């Protein structure tokens, strides 16, 4: 009887560890709405990676999924690294909302002044 209870307790522990975390692992987080969700929540982690002179933002989802975006050097914003889906971007005063498929992300941005001198 005791062995059976311990086994059931062990199964319950395994089941709870299969639940994805509410927030993706990482130091910096941005608001995101995944899989068609309407509310943006700061649960996606962002990592910056530079390869071959290209800055790529890796956005990690709480369930382990991720998206990669290349930062465009011409100031046009972001492009998906894999090029599979088109991005829809809306630029605000200090943020850019990016939609890719059914996922939305809100990135902080810094506007550079254009000095024609």
N, CA, C and O atoms as a DFTB+ gen file, in Angstrom:
468 C
 N C O
     1  1       0.826      -1.193       0.000
     2  2       0.000       0.000       0.000
     3  2       0.869       1.254       0.000
     4  3       0.603       2.188      -0.757
     5  1       1.904       1.286       0.840
     6  2       2.779       2.453       0.904
     7  2       3.530       2.622      -0.413
     8  3       3.674       3.744      -0.899
     9  1       4.006       1.534      -0.992
    10  2       4.729       1.616      -2.262
    11  2       3.838       2.188      -3.356
    12  3       4.307       2.957      -4.195
    13  1       2.576       1.829      -3.358
    14  2       1.643       2.336      -4.354
    15  2       1.452       3.834      -4.199
    16  3       1.408       4.550      -5.199
    17  1       1.337       4.323      -2.981
    18  2       1.179       5.756      -2.741
    19  2       2.416       6.525      -3.193
    20  3       2.297       7.604      -3.774
    21  1       3.593       5.981      -2.934
    22  2       4.822       6.644      -3.364
    23  2       4.902       6.688      -4.884
    24  3       5.346       7.683      -5.457
    25  1       4.478       5.621      -5.531
    26  2       4.508       5.592      -6.991
    27  2       3.559       6.630      -7.570
    28  3       3.903       7.316      -8.533
    29  1       2.380       6.749      -6.998
    30  2       1.422       7.745      -7.470
    31  2       1.965       9.141      -7.228
    32  3       1.818      10.016      -8.082
    33  1       2.590       9.367      -6.078
    34  2       3.201      10.665      -5.792
    35  2       4.290      10.986      -6.798
    36  3       4.427      12.133      -7.222
    37  1       5.066       9.981      -7.183
    38  2       6.103      10.188      -8.182
    39  2       5.530      10.539      -9.539
    40  3       6.099      11.363     -10.255
    41  1       4.412       9.930      -9.907
    42  2       3.767      10.256     -11.178
    43  2       3.229      11.674     -11.172
    44  3       3.328      12.386     -12.170
    45  1       2.669      12.077     -10.064
    46  2       2.148      13.444      -9.976
    47  2       3.285      14.436     -10.133
    48  3       3.119      15.474     -10.774
    49  1       4.432      14.129      -9.558
    50  2       5.574      15.034      -9.676
    51  2       6.037      15.110     -11.129
    52  3       6.400      16.185     -11.608
    53  1       6.028      13.980     -11.830
    54  2       6.436      13.989     -13.232
    55  2       5.469      14.809     -14.077
    56  3       5.886      15.566     -14.953
    57  1       4.193      14.657     -13.811
    58  2       3.196      15.382     -14.592
    59  2       3.345      16.878     -14.437
    60  3       3.228      17.613     -15.417
    61  1       3.602      17.349     -13.219
    62  2       3.701      18.795     -13.014
    63  2       4.950      19.373     -13.668
    64  3       4.959      20.543     -14.052
    65  1       6.011      18.565     -13.801
    66  2       7.223      19.084     -14.429
    67  2       7.066      19.197     -15.947
    68  3       7.847      19.889     -16.600
    69  1       6.059      18.520     -16.510
    70  2       5.813      18.612     -17.945
    71  2       5.103      19.901     -18.326
    72  3       5.046      20.255     -19.504
    73  1       4.564      20.602     -17.343
    74  2       3.879      21.863     -17.602
    75  2       4.916      22.927     -17.923
    76  3       5.847      23.125     -17.141
    77  1       4.784      23.621     -19.054
    78  2       5.777      24.651     -19.382
    79  2       5.724      25.795     -18.379
    80  3       4.669      26.069     -17.809
    81  1       6.844      26.462     -18.160
    82  2       6.847      27.598     -17.232
    83  2       5.984      28.730     -17.782
    84  3       5.739      28.809     -18.986
    85  1       5.531      29.596     -16.894
    86  2       4.702      30.726     -17.315
    87  2       5.522      31.790     -18.030
    88  3       4.998      32.539     -18.855
    89  1       6.825      31.852     -17.705
    90  2       7.722      32.855     -18.284
    91  2       8.937      32.128     -18.853
    92  3       9.481      31.230     -18.209
    93  1       9.362      32.508     -20.046
    94  2      10.537      31.889     -20.667
    95  2      11.785      32.212     -19.861
    96  3      11.895      33.287     -19.271
    97  1      12.721      31.276     -19.841
    98  2      13.984      31.502     -19.145
    99  2      14.807      32.532     -19.892
   100  3      14.907      32.490     -21.118
   101  1      15.394      33.457     -19.152
   102  2      16.234      34.487     -19.743
   103  2      16.260      35.715     -18.860
   104  3      15.434      35.866     -17.960
   105  1      17.218      36.594     -19.125
   106  2      17.390      37.788     -18.296
   107  2      16.495      38.940     -18.722
   108  3      16.002      39.683     -17.873
   109  1      16.277      39.101     -20.019
   110  2      15.482      40.221     -20.525
   111  2      14.192      39.687     -21.134
   112  3      14.217      38.732     -21.910
   113  1      13.069      40.300     -20.784
   114  2      11.770      39.845     -21.279
   115  2      11.040      40.963     -22.009
   116  3      11.201      42.143     -21.696
   117  1      10.239      40.568     -22.986
   118  2       9.391      41.515     -23.712
   119  2       7.953      41.002     -23.658
   120  3       7.721      39.806     -23.480
   121  1       6.992      41.910     -23.813
   122  2       5.601      41.467     -23.898
   123  2       5.371      40.704     -25.206
   124  3       5.883      41.083     -26.259
   125  1       4.597      39.633     -25.118
   126  2       4.237      38.871     -26.307
   127  2       2.849      38.275     -26.121
   128  3       2.376      38.102     -24.998
   129  1       2.213      37.968     -27.227
   130  2       0.925      37.271     -27.254
   131  2       1.090      36.146     -28.264
   132  3       1.245      36.396     -29.460
   133  1       1.057      34.926     -27.791
   134  2       1.386      33.778     -28.633
   135  2       0.149      33.000     -29.058
   136  3      -0.857      32.972     -28.348
   137  1       0.235      32.377     -30.209
   138  2      -0.815      31.490     -30.727
   139  2      -2.179      32.168     -30.777
   140  3      -3.195      31.552     -30.455
   141  1      -2.199      33.429     -31.178
   142  2      -3.457      34.142     -31.336
   143  2      -4.021      34.762     -30.073
   144  3      -5.127      35.303     -30.096
   145  1      -3.284      34.698     -28.964
   146  2      -3.754      35.324     -27.723
   147  2      -3.910      36.825     -27.945
   148  3      -3.192      37.411     -28.755
   149  1      -4.836      37.444     -27.236
   150  2      -5.084      38.871     -27.432
   151  2      -4.273      39.748     -26.491
   152  3      -3.920      40.874     -26.844
   153  1      -3.974      39.245     -25.294
   154  2      -3.283      40.058     -24.293
   155  2      -1.768      39.872     -24.373
   156  3      -1.264      38.749     -24.348
   157  1      -1.055      40.996     -24.471
   158  2       0.410      40.963     -24.438
   159  2       0.861      40.846     -22.990
   160  3       0.423      41.617     -22.135
   161  1       1.744      39.874     -22.710
   162  2       2.285      39.671     -21.362
   163  2       3.802      39.563     -21.460
   164  3       4.310      39.010     -22.436
   165  1       4.545      40.081     -20.466
   166  2       6.018      40.047     -20.522
   167  2       6.583      38.669     -20.173
   168  3       7.251      38.503     -19.152
   169  1       6.310      37.686     -21.029
   170  2       6.708      36.314     -20.739
   171  2       7.713      35.735     -21.734
   172  3       8.172      34.607     -21.553
   173  1       8.063      36.484     -22.783
   174  2       9.031      36.014     -23.773
   175  2      10.412      36.587     -23.457
   176  3      10.549      37.778     -23.180
   177  1      11.422      35.739     -23.500
   178  2      12.795      36.171     -23.240
   179  2      13.475      36.526     -24.562
   180  3      13.200      35.923     -25.599
   181  1      14.370      37.516     -24.505
   182  2      15.099      37.949     -25.699
   183  2      16.593      37.791     -25.461
   184  3      17.120      38.194     -24.424
   185  1      17.260      37.201     -26.433
   186  2      18.715      37.035     -26.405
   187  2      19.270      37.672     -27.668
   188  3      18.704      37.505     -28.749
   189  1      20.368      38.396     -27.542
   190  2      21.026      39.025     -28.694
   191  2      22.222      38.174     -29.109
   192  3      23.071      37.827     -28.288
   193  1      22.271      37.847     -30.398
   194  2      23.355      37.034     -30.941
   195  2      23.897      37.743     -32.176
   196  3      23.125      38.172     -33.034
   197  1      25.231      37.871     -32.275
   198  2      25.853      38.470     -33.456
   199  2      26.630      37.375     -34.181
   200  3      27.521      36.743     -33.615
   201  1      26.268      37.165     -35.456
   202  2      26.966      36.185     -36.295
   203  2      27.208      36.806     -37.651
   204  3      26.281      37.294     -38.298
   205  1      28.446      36.785     -38.075
   206  2      28.784      37.342     -39.384
   207  2      28.423      38.807     -39.513
   208  3      28.082      39.274     -40.599
   209  1      28.495      39.535     -38.407
   210  2      28.176      40.956     -38.417
   211  2      26.692      41.275     -38.394
   212  3      26.313      42.445     -38.456
   213  1      25.839      40.252     -38.304
   214  2      24.387      40.459     -38.273
   215  2      23.889      40.251     -36.847
   216  3      24.143      39.215     -36.232
   217  1      23.170      41.261     -36.326
   218  2      22.567      41.144     -35.002
   219  2      21.234      40.425     -35.141
   220  3      20.356      40.855     -35.889
   221  1      21.097      39.333     -34.418
   222  2      19.861      38.550     -34.426
   223  2      19.274      38.549     -33.028
   224  3      19.986      38.340     -32.045
   225  1      17.964      38.784     -32.943
   226  2      17.245      38.676     -31.679
   227  2      16.558      37.320     -31.652
   228  3      15.745      37.010     -32.523
   229  1      16.887      36.514     -30.650
   230  2      16.241      35.218     -30.465
   231  2      15.194      35.408     -29.376
   232  3      15.531      35.706     -28.231
   233  1      13.930      35.237     -29.732
   234  2      12.830      35.403     -28.783
   235  2      12.367      34.009     -28.374
   236  3      11.906      33.223     -29.202
   237  1      12.498      33.720     -27.085
   238  2      12.129      32.404     -26.563
   239  2      10.746      32.464     -25.919
   240  3      10.448      33.370     -25.141
   241  1       9.910      31.487     -26.256
   242  2       8.562      31.382     -25.705
   243  2       8.593      30.529     -24.437
   244  3       9.495      29.705     -24.281
   245  1       7.641      30.705     -23.536
   246  2       7.604      29.892     -22.316
   247  2       7.523      28.388     -22.587
   248  3       8.028      27.598     -21.789
   249  1       6.901      27.975     -23.694
   250  2       6.747      26.543     -23.983
   251  2       7.981      25.933     -24.642
   252  3       7.978      24.752     -24.989
   253  1       9.041      26.733     -24.819
   254  2      10.269      26.234     -25.426
   255  2      10.418      26.606     -26.892
   256  3      11.502      26.462     -27.457
   257  1       9.349      27.083     -27.516
   258  2       9.435      27.535     -28.903
   259  2      10.231      28.829     -28.990
   260  3      10.487      29.473     -27.972
   261  1      10.614      29.206     -30.179
   262  2      11.366      30.454     -30.342
   263  2      11.209      30.981     -31.759
   264  3      10.820      30.260     -32.678
   265  1      11.522      32.259     -31.904
   266  2      11.583      32.925     -33.215
   267  2      12.889      33.698     -33.264
   268  3      13.371      34.189     -32.244
   269  1      13.460      33.803     -34.465
   270  2      14.683      34.594     -34.659
   271  2      14.385      35.730     -35.620
   272  3      13.765      35.536     -36.666
   273  1      14.842      36.926     -35.243
   274  2      14.658      38.115     -36.067
   275  2      16.009      38.762     -36.307
   276  3      16.775      38.966     -35.365
   277  1      16.313      39.090     -37.567
   278  2      17.533      39.826     -37.901
   279  2      17.231      41.314     -37.833
   280  3      16.240      41.781     -38.395
   281  1      18.097      42.062     -37.137
   282  2      17.955      43.514     -37.056
   283  2      18.505      44.100     -38.350
   284  3      19.658      43.853     -38.703
   285  1      17.697      44.865     -39.051
   286  2      18.078      45.443     -40.339
   287  2      18.949      46.681     -40.120
   288  3      18.604      47.547     -39.316
   289  1      20.054      46.766     -40.817
   290  2      20.991      47.879     -40.634
   291  2      20.525      49.162     -41.301
   292  3      21.090      50.227     -41.052
   293  1      19.500      49.079     -42.147
   294  2      19.004      50.282     -42.825
   295  2      17.941      51.018     -42.009
   296  3      17.360      51.998     -42.477
   297  1      17.688      50.539     -40.781
   298  2      16.708      51.198     -39.925
   299  2      15.279      50.773     -40.181
   300  3      14.357      51.337     -39.592
   301  1      15.069      49.789     -41.048
   302  2      13.705      49.370     -41.384
   303  2      13.079      48.452     -40.343
   304  3      11.892      48.141     -40.430
   305  1      13.855      48.018     -39.370
   306  2      13.279      47.197     -38.302
   307  2      13.843      45.802     -38.275
   308  3      15.058      45.608     -38.246
   309  1      12.945      44.817     -38.284
   310  2      13.321      43.420     -38.139
   311  2      12.848      42.608     -39.341
   312  3      11.893      42.975     -40.025
   313  1      13.539      41.503     -39.579
   314  2      13.129      40.536     -40.601
   315  2      13.267      39.152     -39.982
   316  3      14.196      38.917     -39.209
   317  1      12.359      38.229     -40.307
   318  2      12.505      36.877     -39.760
   319  2      13.771      36.234     -40.307
   320  3      14.034      36.303     -41.507
   321  1      14.557      35.611     -39.436
   322  2      15.816      34.993     -39.865
   323  2      15.595      33.870     -40.858
   324  3      16.400      33.677     -41.768
   325  1      14.507      33.122     -40.690
   326  2      14.272      31.999     -41.594
   327  2      13.516      32.403     -42.854
   328  3      13.451      31.634     -43.813
   329  1      12.943      33.609     -42.857
   330  2      12.261      34.131     -44.035
   331  2      10.966      33.430     -44.397
   332  3      10.393      33.699     -45.453
   333  1      10.490      32.528     -43.534
   334  2       9.306      31.734     -43.869
   335  2       8.026      32.561     -43.916
   336  3       7.237      32.428     -44.852
   337  1       7.817      33.397     -42.934
   338  2       6.598      34.205     -42.855
   339  2       6.949      35.677     -42.987
   340  3       8.063      36.095     -42.671
   341  1       5.997      36.443     -43.450
   342  2       6.192      37.894     -43.538
   343  2       5.859      38.531     -42.191
   344  3       4.959      38.086     -41.478
   345  1       6.597      39.572     -41.866
   346  2       6.372      40.320     -40.630
   347  2       5.455      41.495     -40.928
   348  3       5.561      42.138     -41.973
   349  1       4.559      41.763     -39.998
   350  2       3.789      42.999     -40.018
   351  2       4.266      43.782     -38.805
   352  3       4.144      43.309     -37.675
   353  1       4.809      44.978     -39.028
   354  2       5.367      45.775     -37.932
   355  2       4.680      47.123     -37.859
   356  3       4.409      47.760     -38.878
   357  1       4.405      47.544     -36.637
   358  2       3.850      48.880     -36.389
   359  2       4.780      49.570     -35.408
   360  3       5.019      49.082     -34.303
   361  1       5.299      50.710     -35.829
   362  2       6.247      51.452     -35.016
   363  2       5.526      52.520     -34.223
   364  3       4.775      53.324     -34.776
   365  1       5.761      52.522     -32.912
   366  2       5.232      53.553     -32.030
   367  2       6.362      54.466     -31.610
   368  3       7.458      54.406     -32.169
   369  1       6.102      55.307     -30.629
   370  2       7.109      56.266     -30.183
   371  2       8.350      55.585     -29.617
   372  3       9.473      55.979     -29.934
   373  1       8.157      54.568     -28.786
   374  2       9.298      53.892     -28.171
   375  2       9.194      52.366     -28.242
   376  3       9.939      51.655     -27.569
   377  1       8.269      51.874     -29.058
   378  2       8.079      50.428     -29.185
   379  2       7.695      50.059     -30.613
   380  3       7.124      50.860     -31.352
   381  1       8.024      48.824     -30.976
   382  2       7.610      48.300     -32.271
   383  2       6.846      47.003     -32.016
   384  3       7.367      46.070     -31.404
   385  1       5.601      46.961     -32.497
   386  2       4.817      45.733     -32.396
   387  2       5.025      44.932     -33.672
   388  3       4.795      45.423     -34.777
   389  1       5.461      43.695     -33.501
   390  2       5.757      42.816     -34.627
   391  2       4.810      41.624     -34.572
   392  3       4.693      40.956     -33.545
   393  1       4.136      41.368     -35.689
   394  2       3.270      40.194     -35.800
   395  2       3.892      39.252     -36.817
   396  3       4.254      39.653     -37.923
   397  1       4.006      37.997     -36.423
   398  2       4.553      36.958     -37.291
   399  2       3.670      35.730     -37.119
   400  3       3.698      35.082     -36.073
   401  1       2.896      35.416     -38.131
   402  2       1.926      34.324     -37.999
   403  2       0.874      34.706     -36.974
   404  3       0.249      35.760     -37.087
   405  1       0.673      33.860     -35.977
   406  2      -0.307      34.142     -34.919
   407  2       0.355      34.672     -33.649
   408  3      -0.289      34.760     -32.604
   409  1       1.633      35.025     -33.736
   410  2       2.375      35.537     -32.578
   411  2       2.624      37.031     -32.727
   412  3       2.887      37.523     -33.824
   413  1       2.536      37.749     -31.604
   414  2       2.828      39.189     -31.588
   415  2       3.867      39.465     -30.508
   416  3       3.865      38.835     -29.450
   417  1       4.751      40.413     -30.791
   418  2       5.822      40.793     -29.870
   419  2       5.889      42.309     -29.796
   420  3       5.613      42.997     -30.778
   421  1       6.255      42.825     -28.637
   422  2       6.396      44.264     -28.455
   423  2       7.842      44.543     -28.047
   424  3       8.235      44.309     -26.904
   425  1       8.629      45.051     -29.005
   426  2      10.047      45.320     -28.784
   427  2      10.258      46.781     -28.411
   428  3       9.641      47.661     -29.012
   429  1      11.119      47.059     -27.427
   430  2      11.485      48.458     -27.172
   431  2      12.387      48.940     -28.303
   432  3      13.207      48.172     -28.807
   433  1      12.249      50.190     -28.703
   434  2      13.098      50.745     -29.758
   435  2      13.639      52.097     -29.323
   436  3      13.039      52.800     -28.510
   437  1      14.774      52.434     -29.881
   438  2      15.364      53.754     -29.695
   439  2      15.436      54.395     -31.065
   440  3      16.064      53.866     -31.983
   441  1      14.792      55.524     -31.191
   442  2      14.790      56.229     -32.474
   443  2      16.071      57.047     -32.583
   444  3      16.417      57.797     -31.671
   445  1      16.764      56.898     -33.693
   446  2      17.957      57.700     -33.950
   447  2      17.547      58.909     -34.762
   448  3      16.781      58.802     -35.720
   449  1      18.065      60.061     -34.368
   450  2      17.734      61.259     -35.145
   451  2      18.532      61.244     -36.440
   452  3      19.680      60.802     -36.478
   453  1      17.914      61.726     -37.476
   454  2      18.561      61.779     -38.782
   455  2      19.259      63.129     -38.897
   456  3      18.608      64.170     -38.988
   457  1      20.589      63.100     -38.893
   458  2      21.372      64.331     -38.988
   459  2      21.996      64.383     -40.381
   460  3      22.967      63.673     -40.641
   461  1      21.460      65.208     -41.282
   462  2      21.942      65.231     -42.668
   463  2      23.317      65.862     -42.848
   464  3      23.811      65.915     -43.975
   465  1      23.946      66.337     -41.796
   466  2      25.249      67.005     -41.948
   467  2      26.312      66.091     -42.397
   468  3      27.456      66.511     -42.568
